[in-house]
């Protein structure tokens, strides 16, 4: 049984029967643009489901102590977990948090981790994000919207479909071509391709 300070989702309609770890929207999103804040689905979810908001706040408190965060996550993540998503809500908010996630990912080297982040627009976060992205079992997408600049070279990009730059695979789950992220697998498999999402 997970401690009260940790909440890991084991199912999500979009993601499927995969583990995910989330944080509160906005207060952990230093790279959020005004467009992102206006369209944030996680904020809507927090308003509709106070239990989610409270769970994500507890997760945030846990991450403020990186050593404890690593210890608790390693203790409670199932061994042999095939893949896990970071941040259905929230984002990589500090270099120390990113480095803690990197330790976790290195220890659980047989698990595939993936995330979409706007943290790449924050200069002080780029070195830590690049170290995390370099791990062979981690896939990071630079999340962008039409108001944002181009991300650094070499990143996979998560576009929204009304961005004139959008190129890549349209999200199969959103287009009814796959039941979930787990069934599709495109975003967490090693690949160079971008993905294009509907605004949701």
C-alpha positions in Angstrom: 0.0 0.0 0.0 1.4 3.4 -1.0 2.1 6.0 1.8 -0.2 9.0 2.1 2.5 11.2 0.8 2.7 9.4 -2.6 0.1 9.1 -5.3 0.9 7.1 -8.5 -1.9 6.6 -10.9 -2.2 3.1 -12.3 -4.9 3.8 -14.9 -5.9 6.7 -17.1 -8.4 6.7 -19.9 -5.9 8.1 -22.4 -2.7 6.5 -21.1 -4.2 3.1 -20.3 -3.1 0.7 -17.6 0.2 2.4 -17.0 1.7 4.1 -14.0 2.0 7.9 -14.0 3.2 10.5 -11.6 1.8 14.0 -11.6 2.2 17.3 -9.9 0.0 20.4 -9.5 -0.6 22.4 -12.6 1.0 25.9 -13.0 2.9 26.1 -9.8 5.2 23.3 -11.2 5.2 24.7 -14.8 7.9 27.3 -15.1 7.8 27.0 -18.9 4.1 27.5 -19.3 3.1 30.1 -21.9 0.0 32.3 -21.6 -1.5 30.0 -24.3 -0.8 27.0 -22.2 -2.3 28.5 -19.1 -5.5 29.3 -21.1 -5.8 25.8 -22.5 -4.6 23.8 -19.5 -6.7 20.6 -19.1 -5.0 19.7 -15.8 -6.3 22.9 -14.2 -9.8 21.9 -15.3 -9.3 18.5 -13.8 -8.1 19.9 -10.5 -11.3 22.0 -10.3 -13.5 19.0 -11.1 -11.6 16.5 -8.9 -10.3 17.9 -5.6 -8.9 14.4 -4.8 -6.6 14.8 -7.8 -5.5 18.3 -6.7 -4.8 17.1 -3.2 -2.9 14.0 -4.4 -0.7 16.1 -6.7 0.0 18.6 -4.0 1.2 15.7 -1.7 3.4 14.5 -4.6 4.8 18.0 -4.9 5.7 18.2 -1.2 7.4 14.8 -1.5 9.6 16.0 -4.4 10.8 19.0 -2.4 13.0 16.5 -0.5 14.8 14.8 -3.4 16.4 12.0 -1.4 13.2 11.0 0.2 11.4 11.2 -3.2 13.8 8.8 -4.8 13.6 6.4 -1.8 9.8 6.4 -1.7 9.4 6.0 -5.4 11.9 3.1 -5.6 10.1 1.4 -2.8 6.7 1.7 -4.3 7.2 1.5 -8.0 6.4 -2.1 -9.2 9.5 -4.0 -10.2 9.4 -5.0 -13.8 7.3 -2.0 -14.7 7.4 -1.8 -18.5 6.8 2.0 -18.8 5.8 5.0 -16.8 4.8 8.6 -17.7 5.8 11.6 -15.7 3.4 14.5 -15.5 -0.1 14.0 -16.8 -0.3 17.2 -14.8 2.6 19.4 -13.8 6.2 19.6 -15.2 9.8 19.5 -14.3 10.0 22.6 -12.1 13.6 22.6 -10.9 17.1 21.2 -11.7 17.2 19.3 -8.4 13.9 17.6 -9.1 15.0 16.7 -12.6 18.2 15.2 -11.3 16.2 13.2 -8.7 14.0 11.8 -11.6 17.2 11.0 -13.4 18.5 8.9 -10.5 15.2 7.1 -10.4 15.3 6.4 -14.1 18.9 5.1 -14.0 18.1 2.7 -11.1 15.0 1.4 -12.9 16.9 1.0 -16.2 14.5 -1.7 -17.6 11.5 0.7 -17.3 10.8 3.0 -20.2 10.0 6.6 -18.9 8.5 9.4 -21.0 7.2 13.0 -20.5 6.2 16.1 -22.4 7.8 19.3 -21.0 7.9 23.0 -21.6 10.8 23.3 -19.2 13.2 23.5 -22.2 12.3 27.3 -22.5 13.8 27.9 -19.0 17.6 28.2 -19.6 18.6 27.1 -16.1 16.7 23.8 -16.6 18.2 22.8 -19.9 21.4 21.2 -18.6 19.4 18.9 -16.2 16.9 18.1 -18.9 19.6 17.2 -21.4 21.2 14.9 -18.8 17.8 13.2 -18.2 17.1 13.0 -21.9 20.4 11.3 -22.6 19.4 8.2 -20.6 18.6 5.3 -23.0 15.3 4.5 -21.2 13.9 8.1 -21.2 12.0 9.9 -23.9 11.4 13.6 -23.5 9.2 15.6 -25.8 9.6 19.4 -26.1 6.0 20.5 -25.8 5.2 23.6 -27.8 2.2 25.8 -28.8 1.9 28.3 -31.6 3.2 31.1 -29.4 6.5 29.4 -28.5 9.8 29.4 -30.3 11.4 26.3 -31.8 12.9 23.9 -29.2 16.6 22.9 -29.2 17.9 20.7 -32.1 17.6 17.0 -31.5 14.4 17.0 -29.4 11.3 15.2 -30.3 8.5 17.7 -30.4 4.9 17.5 -29.2 2.8 20.0 -31.3 -0.8 21.0 -31.1 -2.5 20.6 -34.4 -3.2 24.4 -35.0 0.5 25.2 -34.9 1.6 25.9 -38.5 4.9 24.1 -37.7 3.1 20.9 -36.7 4.6 17.8 -38.2 4.6 14.2 -37.0 2.2 11.4 -36.1 -1.3 12.6 -35.1 -2.0 11.1 -31.7 -3.7 7.7 -32.5 -5.6 7.7 -29.2 -7.2 11.1 -29.9 -8.1 10.0 -33.4 -9.7 6.8 -32.3 -7.0 4.6 -33.9 -5.7 3.2 -30.7 -7.4 2.6 -27.3 -4.6 4.1 -25.2 -1.0 5.2 -25.1 -0.1 1.7 -23.9 -1.6 0.1 -27.0 0.0 2.6 -29.4 3.4 2.9 -27.7 4.7 5.5 -30.2 5.7 8.2 -27.6 7.6 6.0 -25.3 9.4 3.8 -27.8 12.9 4.9 -29.0 12.2 7.0 -32.1 12.9 10.3 -33.7 9.4 11.2 -34.6 7.3 14.0 -33.4 3.6 13.8 -32.3 0.7 16.1 -33.0 -2.1 16.5 -30.4 -5.6 17.9 -30.6 -6.2 20.7 -28.1 -7.8 19.0 -25.1 
